[in-house]
Structure formats: C-alpha cells, structure tokens
Amino acid sequence: MNGVLAAASAGSARGLTITLFLVLVAVTLVITIWASRQTRTATDFYAGGRSFSGFQNGMAIGGDYMSAASFLGIAGIIALSGYDGFLYSIGFLVAWLVALLLVAELLRNSGRYTMADVLAFRMRQRPVRTAAAVSTITVSIFYLLAQMVGAGALVALLLGIKPGTTFLGMDAGTAKVATIILVGALMIIYVTVGGMKGTTYVQIVKAILLMGGTLIMTLLVLAHYKFNLSTLLGDAARASGKGNAFLEPGLKYGVETADATKTFYSKMDLLSLGMALVLGTAGLPHILIRFYTVPTARAARRSVLWAIGIIGVFYLFTLALGFGAAALVGGKAIAEQDKAGNTAAPQLAQALGIDYLGGDTGGSILLAVIAAVAFATILAVVAGLTLASSSSLAHDFYANVVRRGEASERQEVNVARVSALVIGAIAIVLSIFAQSLNVAFLVALAFAVAASGNLPAILYSLFWRRFNTSGAVWAIYGGLLAAVVLVFFSPVVSGAPTAMFPKHDWHWFPLSNPGIISIPFGFLCGWVGTLLSREHDEAKYAELEVRALTGAGAH
C-alpha cells in the first residue's frame, strides 16, 4: 500500500513539474513573440532600442548574472564544502565593484553594440574585431556549458529519475541529454525571434521569480531554526559528516596535507579562483552588452547599482540555501543524487515542503515551483549568452571584417540569427560531455577566460594612451589561449574522478583554475604587443577619452 502511495505521489510531482515548466515556457514564448513585433532595426535587435530604464536594466543584469551556477552550483558547493563554497558568492559579488568603477559608464559611452566597438575605435578594425569575436564566442560557450549542465542535472531530480528507473522510456542519462537539447532549442528561439528586447524581458521575469523563490526558501530554513544561525551552522556541520572542518577554510581549497607541494598548489588554486571571480565580470560579453540598452550614462550607473543590490541580497540567500541543504538534506543524500552537488537547492525545497506545506504533496509542490524557477534561470541566462556571441559574430566579424562595414542592417541581423543557431548547436554537443562537472566551477572557468583575454584589452584601450592594434590582438589572443590551453591540460578535463574525461589522463598543469597564470599573461601580452608596434594615434585616443567620460557623440 505504501508503495502504491509513493508511486502516486511521485506521479503527481512529475505532473505538476511538467505543467509548471510548460506554463513557464509558454509565458516566455509569448513575451518573445511580442518583443519580435517591436524589433525593427539593428539597434532594436542588439540593444533593445536603448529604451530600458536603470531599474529595468539592473533587474535584467541581475537576471543575467544570477545564473544556474549561482542558484544550483553555489548552493551545492556550500552544501558539500561548507565555508570554502561561500567563497564563490563573495567573489561574484565583489566583482561588481570592478565593473562599476572601471567599465560600466565608460563602455556604454564609447561603444554601440559590442565590446569590440570600444576596442576598435582607435585601431585597425579587422584584426581587433576578429579577435574580440573569437574571445566572445569562447567565453560564451564556457558559460553556456554551465547553464545547460545544470538543466540536465535538474531534470533527473525533478522527474524522479534515478539509476535503474525510467521516464517516458528514458533512463537518467538520456533524460539529461534530452533536457539539454530542449533548453538549447528554446534559447535559439528566444534570440532569433525576440532579440535583445525579448531576452531582456525574459531576464526581468526570471529575476523576480528567482528572488521570490530563494526568499521563500531562506525564510523557511531560518524559521526551522527559529532564526538562530548558530544552530543552523552546527546542524549543517554535523550532517555533512565533516564536523567542524565544514565551517572552516581548507576543506576544498588551501587544503593542508603532508605533501608540501600539494598544499602549495591547493592554496594557489584558491588565489587563482579569487582572481578569476573578481576580475572576470568586467570582461563577460553578455554583461557588457547590457550597458548599451540604456539611453544615458547615468542610467548605466544606476543599473549597476540596482544590480549590486539585487545580486548582493541573492548571494546572502545562497548562504542559507547551502547550509540549509547540508543540515536538512545531508551531504550524502545530495551527492547520491548528483555528485557535483548541483541539485542541493531543489532537494532542500522538497525537504522544506514536506516539513511546512503538508507532507509529500507539499514537498512536490515546492520542488516543482523551485524547479520552474531554476528552469527560468537557465533559459534567461542561455538566451543572454547566445545573444552576446551571435551579436559579436554578426556585427563584429561579418559586418565589419567580412563585409568591411558595407552590410545592411537587415543582412547583419539575419546573420546574427543564423549565428545563434550554430552557437546553440555547438553548446548542446559540448554540454553533453560536461555533465560530471559542477556548474559553478564551469562558470569560474568562463570568468578566468574573460579576465585573461577581454579585460586587459578593455582596460588598456580605455586608460593607456600608447595602446594600439598589435597590443589589443596580443592581449586578447594571448590571454585567451593561455586560459584555454591551461584548462585543457588541467585536472578539470582529464586525470581526476570529476574530470570531463575521467578515464583519460593528459594533464600536466596542477591547478583547476588558470587565472593566476593566464590573467597576468594577458596583461603582459598586451603590453609587449603594444611596445613592439610603432602604431599610435594620439588624436583618436583624445576623442575616445572625451567620449568615454562625457558621452558626447556616443550613439
């Protein structure tokens, strides 16, 4: 009898989850179709007609930034690694100060649609725009992997698919692959049909849903412990199986061992991760293009301030989610469902629903709601990433490199739509092979690539009078290649149980995050490349400086 009831409960949970997901998809598609009717020019497609207020853009930035890595990955890392996992939250938040102080206003004033508009302003167009397009696509692909891997891990939990069970004839592995393909198809539709306007409104809706969902879960966790954080942390430490070490540094990073070399590498990995997280945001293409959607520099500053507030509150919520999952679900149960911890937040939702919303039915309801929020998170972020990369491919490479600035707006937008299809297909294929990796970690790699290639070129371009075409190309390719090569030969790809190819071992680079090497190398390449070239345009730099600081003649 109990087995029959359990089966019925599982069936109702699946039905509710699927229903909410279909409603969510229907709503976002309606928004996308509506936005497509407002998209008539290239400015509409790339920048939403520059019609969004600072608050709207701040919400959209929050929706873009609070990704599956934040909601699923960080909660999972905190649940499995305690104190060390919260370092991700701190790094992601502090990074916004760099974006606010050094990039947001100046970038919005200096460019039109993409990062390359700023880099190429006082340099030769074709080499710089080609390099920027390559870098943008690479960073976006890394970030897309994180979102789509999160989607695959989520669906297995939501539909109750475990090893040995099936759903619609699919086992857990097949269901994950099918979900990745579905998410990829939806993100292609959002970008090709809705452009920036559709993507922005989807991100705003997602930000509201995510903040609401995490607020409810945070309040329920705190209520469970009568708002006593000490009791929560104590229970989390006990349930983790790791004791007091769970609440102290060194469980995941900076691990002290008898081997001095391994200890050194572990501490360098922590420093490398911190550098990537703090410096990476200011070089992320899908974040940078959001500054072009507002009408004024003041609105750009206001949007960043709103984003900091929204994102800061959200990352405080992840602390409650992570430690709450460790205490109420347990590290063992989380790892059994997903060894990277990506399902900790949904599992916590189910546990809270059972305790506070009427048993198994309540658990199914809250799990389904949080699942829908997580899907909204994934859909919004992948749309933003796909838009950034397809815009760069169309505007920077096709229009300004292949067609040398002679492509019509219609041709440019059509190429952007085709590019979205190709990039989406590539992301789908790569995501299928990356399912064993934690999604927060995948995003940290994307941050490292952005900080190594894009950030040196952007900062040199805005602040160094001597900077030239050679320096920009060297900075982008040097930092990009250093980051990608070091990742390929690191334990992330091979030689470790959680690697992308765990049964093979070709790694020689000992760190999991390349930032500590690749970021300084990117800045060094930009400096050396500049000094090796005699190109120098003083008048153009003066014009860029005036435009960046005042906004005069920006658009």
Protein Blocks (a to p, Z undefined) as FASTA:
>chain_A
ZZmmmmmmmmmmmmmmmmmmmmmmmmmmmmmmmmmmmpmbfklmmnooopacfklmmmmm
mmmmmcfklmmmmmmmmmmnommmmmmmmmmmmmmmmmmmmmmmmmmmmmmklmklmmmm
mmcfklmmmmmmmmmmmmmmmmmmmmmmmmmmmmmmmnopaehiaeehiafklmmmmmmm
mmmmmmmmmmmmnmmmlmmmmmmmmmmmmmmmmmmmmmmmmmmnoopaklmmmmmmmmno
najmlmpghklgopacfblklmmmmmmmmmmmmmmmmmmmmmgfklmmmmmmpfbfklmm
mmmmmmmmmmmmmmmmmmmmmmmmmmmnopklmmmmomnopmmmmmmmmmmmmmmnopjm
lmmmmmmmmmmmmmmmmmmmmmmmmmmmmmmmmmmmmmmmmnnopacfklmmmmmmmmmm
mmmmmmmmmmmmmmmpcfklmmmmmmmmmmmmmmmmmmmmmmmmkbcfklmmmmmmmmmm
mmmmmmmmmmklgopakbmblmbccbfbfbfblklmmmmmmmmmmmmmmmmpcbdcfklm
mmmmmmmmnopokZZ
